[in-house]
Amino acid sequence: MSSISRRIFLSHSVVIAATFLGPALGKANAPPPAGRRVALSGYDPVSYFTDGQPQKGSDAFWFAFDDAVYLFRSAEHQAMFAADPERYAPQYDGFCAAGVSKGYKVEPDPEAWVIANGRLYVLMLKERVPDFQRDTAAFVDKADANWPALRDAPIRPR
């Protein structure tokens, strides 16, 4: 199968899955569960990869993964995420990667982001993005080491 045919097949498969599995995945048109943290301030994690920029999601399309709820701008994005959440979910459950590298959890600015090594990292401050890009490996190594202890820690206020 050629790469174009594969791409067309996969994109059509996602649309079909979204159509038929949408109600099961996103509880079609039901709002996300109350009391659950909505990661990325409601931005669609798939849009960082497909659109090259963050786009706001909708309560109509959501998916719970790890300890957060993610919103999507379309059923297609919701289905893509549901099929491979590890690919699209931001690292550290969507908390600021720089904060995690320093030993605390804080909500990020969803418009301060980096995709490195195929992974989405969000940061609290846009001005920190160049530092993170310059030394991604050091930030990630520290954050990876800190994350197990921080996973259940309280969220630090901004």
Secondary structure as UniProt FT lines:
FT   HELIX           3..26
FT   TURN            28..29
FT   TURN            34..35
FT   HELIX           39..42
FT   STRAND          43..44
FT   HELIX           45..50
FT   STRAND          55..56
FT   STRAND          58..65
FT   TURN            66..67
FT   STRAND          68..72
FT   HELIX           75..83
FT   HELIX           85..88
FT   HELIX           91..94
FT   HELIX           97..101
FT   TURN            102..103
FT   STRAND          105..106
FT   STRAND          109..116
FT   TURN            117..118
FT   STRAND          119..123
FT   HELIX           126..128
FT   HELIX           129..134
FT   HELIX           136..150
FT   TURN            151..152
FT   STRAND          155..156
//
